[in-house]
Amino acid sequence: RVKGFVQNEFHIADTGERTGSVENPFDGSTAFAFDEVMDDLPEDATIRIGPGKFCTKGIEAWSPKSGQRIIGAGIRATTLRLVARHEDACSWAIGSGPMHLLDSFEVSDLTIDCGMSYLQGAYAFGGIHVNGKHIRIRRVRFINFGTRTKEAECFVCLAGQGLPLFDIADNVIEDCIVEKPAFGSVRETTCLHIGCAEGGLHRGCAIRNCFVDCAVDGKPDLMVKFQALSADGGSGAVIEGNCVFNTRT
């Protein structure tokens, strides 16, 4: 902290110190260290995650905050691996509950390994599940997703579920990649979704320019109904320019 200035950009590396600066980034070398940093960082912070593989317990350990921008070093450079399942039926690497509404939140430029192939238990394993408005999810790659329970559908990337009668405004998923689902899913999986709770409407939302391929081990999965794109809540969402393979829709 400098007099008259509050730091709002922080850096995380697979090795580091404790200041969060470019020269001395926070230590994200273990799930405990990474999750502790993410839980402590404030609203309106820009969080830059450097190259490497970073483990997280996800929604089990921390929740994103309004105004935060979580930015990796690129889809091929930064990977976030989910390493623990949530006590509920669904787990996400970046997630918040229905009562936790975000405003102006962004994730970009990283890969999320949703963990189904190496985590145990009858759960659904997804990447991002956030609620609120003015949400941006850009240039994020999702792999290793699915569900082992018939009680819970897997949502790989969801923005904007919200509360009943809560309108969803200006939520955008764009330039994302969803591929390489885990083997053994037992029910439906929705890859990219902008949702509204009962009575809510979309205003200015979009899913665009994304690539989805739900082949399992290079082959179409004939038993599981993968849905590539969906939007609930009326006609206020635009779905355009997406490229979809090996899905129901």
Disulfide bonds with the S-S distance in Angstrom:
none
